[in-house]
């Protein structure tokens, strides 16, 4: 399920930081890896998880690779959160009214 992949990808702070960087615009893999004290293969695994979740596009650019944010899965995750927020807020509002004896 795509939403499961999105939330699994967002569960890791390194991947969230990569997405924050990409929110500023496309970046080469080396630029994305620079802030982290982890190996190249570890960064590649993080990028693969983000790519598999559809959160980034990773394409060859000359001798390197360029990544860019693909925000559609984030929009779907936000829509899911918004729906459940509205549902539970309404449910709690109705419960509050019942408990206060209001119609």
C-alpha positions in Angstrom: 0.0 0.0 0.0 1.5 3.4 -1.0 0.5 5.1 2.2 2.3 2.5 4.2 5.5 3.0 2.2 5.2 6.8 2.7 4.9 6.6 6.4 7.6 4.0 6.7 10.0 6.2 4.7 9.1 9.2 6.9 9.8 7.3 10.1 13.5 7.8 9.7 15.1 11.2 10.7 17.8 10.9 8.0 15.2 10.4 5.3 13.1 13.3 6.6 16.2 15.5 6.6 16.9 14.5 3.0 13.4 15.5 2.0 13.8 18.8 3.8 16.9 19.5 1.7 15.1 18.5 -1.5 12.2 20.8 -0.6 14.6 23.6 -1.5 15.2 22.1 -5.0 16.9 19.2 -6.7 20.3 18.2 -5.4 23.1 15.8 -6.3 23.5 12.7 -4.1 26.8 14.0 -2.8 25.2 17.1 -1.5 22.4 15.1 0.2 25.0 12.8 1.8 27.4 15.5 3.0 25.6 16.4 6.3 25.4 12.8 7.6 28.2 10.8 9.2 27.2 7.6 7.5 28.6 5.6 4.6 27.7 6.0 0.9 25.9 2.6 0.8 23.8 3.7 3.8 22.8 6.9 2.0 22.0 4.9 -1.1 19.7 2.7 1.0 17.9 5.7 2.4 17.5 7.1 -1.1 16.2 3.8 -2.3 13.5 3.7 0.4 12.5 7.3 -0.5 12.4 6.4 -4.2 10.4 3.2 -3.6 7.9 5.2 -1.6 7.6 7.6 -4.6 8.8 10.5 -2.5 11.8 11.3 -4.7 12.9 11.0 -8.3 16.5 9.8 -8.7 18.0 10.1 -12.1 21.4 10.1 -13.7 23.0 13.5 -14.4 26.3 13.3 -16.1 28.6 11.1 -14.0 26.5 11.5 -10.9 22.9 11.3 -9.8 20.4 14.1 -9.2 17.5 13.7 -6.8 14.3 15.8 -6.6 11.3 15.8 -4.4 8.1 14.2 -5.7 5.5 15.6 -3.3 2.4 13.7 -4.4 2.8 10.9 -1.7 3.2 13.6 0.9 -0.1 15.2 -0.2 -1.8 11.8 0.1 -0.4 11.3 3.6 -1.6 14.8 4.6 -5.1 14.1 3.2 -5.3 10.9 5.3 -4.2 12.8 8.4 -6.7 15.6 7.7 -9.6 13.2 7.3 -8.8 11.5 10.6 -8.3 14.8 12.3 -11.8 16.0 11.2 -13.4 12.6 12.1 -11.9 12.5 15.6 -12.5 16.2 16.3 -16.1 15.8 15.3 -16.5 12.7 17.4 -15.0 14.3 20.5 -17.2 17.4 19.9 -20.3 15.2 19.8 -19.2 13.3 22.9 -18.6 16.6 24.7 -22.1 17.7 23.8 -23.6 14.5 25.0 -21.7 14.6 28.3 -22.8 18.2 28.9 -26.5 17.2 28.1 -26.8 19.3 25.1 -28.7 18.1 22.0 
